[in-house]
Amino acid sequence: QALSERWKSAQPKDAAPHLYAAVALYEGGQYSLAVEEGLIAAQLPHDHLPDLNLFLANCYNKLRNPQAAAHQLRDFLERWPNHPAASQVRVSLETLERSPQP
């Protein structure tokens, strides 16, 4: 955590340190905190980080929030329709949209 905090301080307008901090939180099972950190990253320029939306979708899935996960997948497809992962993201989105909502 200390390294990511120094990185965030050194590059306050870069989304990458926030994404990597979020990944560390996710790996520690802290999904809500990972979403918070990921949403900070999403507020910063992140055109070089298409995986951010996919990461947030995974977090929301872990938190059993399919609507938020679907929103992230739609945002990914809107921003990067030709990304190599786009076809799989479309399949995942269709599956989410067909799933019964809580």
C-alpha positions in Angstrom: 0.0 0.0 0.0 2.8 2.5 0.8 4.2 2.2 -2.7 0.9 2.8 -4.3 0.3 5.8 -2.1 3.7 7.3 -3.1 2.9 6.6 -6.7 -0.5 8.3 -6.4 1.2 11.3 -4.8 3.8 11.5 -7.4 1.3 11.3 -10.3 -2.0 12.8 -9.0 -3.5 13.1 -12.4 -2.7 9.6 -13.6 -5.4 6.9 -13.3 -2.9 4.0 -13.3 -1.8 4.2 -9.7 -5.4 4.1 -8.5 -6.1 1.1 -10.7 -3.2 -0.8 -9.4 -4.1 0.1 -5.8 -7.7 -1.1 -6.6 -6.3 -4.4 -7.9 -4.4 -4.9 -4.7 -7.6 -4.3 -2.7 -9.5 -6.7 -4.9 -6.9 -9.4 -4.5 -7.3 -8.9 -0.8 -11.0 -9.5 -1.0 -11.8 -5.8 -0.3 -14.2 -5.4 -3.2 -16.0 -2.3 -2.0 -12.8 -0.5 -1.4 -11.5 -1.7 -4.8 -14.6 -0.1 -6.4 -13.9 3.2 -4.6 -10.3 3.3 -5.7 -11.3 2.2 -9.2 -14.0 5.0 -9.5 -11.3 7.5 -8.6 -9.2 6.2 -11.5 -12.3 6.4 -13.7 -12.6 10.1 -12.9 -9.1 10.7 -14.3 -8.0 10.4 -17.9 -7.8 6.7 -18.6 -7.9 6.2 -22.3 -4.7 4.1 -21.9 -6.4 1.8 -19.4 -9.3 0.0 -21.1 -9.1 -2.7 -18.5 -10.4 -0.3 -15.9 -14.0 -0.8 -16.9 -13.5 -4.6 -17.0 -12.0 -4.5 -13.6 -14.9 -2.5 -12.2 -17.3 -4.9 -13.8 -15.6 -7.8 -12.0 -15.7 -5.9 -8.7 -19.4 -5.3 -9.1 -20.0 -8.9 -9.9 -18.2 -9.9 -6.7 -20.5 -7.4 -4.9 -23.6 -9.0 -6.5 -24.5 -5.8 -8.4 -25.2 -6.9 -11.9 -26.7 -3.6 -13.0 -23.4 -1.7 -12.1 -21.4 -4.5 -13.8 -23.4 -4.2 -17.0 -23.0 -0.4 -16.9 -19.2 -0.8 -16.9 -19.3 -3.4 -19.7 -21.5 -1.0 -21.8 -19.1 1.9 -21.1 -16.2 -0.4 -22.2 -17.9 -1.3 -25.5 -18.8 2.4 -26.1 -15.2 3.5 -25.6 -13.4 0.6 -27.2 -15.7 -1.2 -29.6 -12.8 -2.7 -31.5 -10.8 -3.9 -28.5 -9.6 -7.5 -28.8 -11.8 -8.4 -25.8 -14.9 -6.7 -27.1 -16.6 -9.8 -28.5 -16.2 -11.6 -25.1 -17.4 -8.5 -23.3 -20.5 -8.5 -25.5 -21.2 -12.1 -24.6 -20.7 -11.3 -20.9 -23.0 -8.3 -21.1 -25.7 -10.4 -22.8 -25.4 -13.0 -20.1 -25.7 -10.3 -17.4 -28.7 -8.8 -19.1 -30.5 -12.2 -19.3 -29.8 -13.1 -15.7 -32.7 -12.6 -13.2 -32.2 -9.4 -11.3 -32.3 -9.5 -7.5 
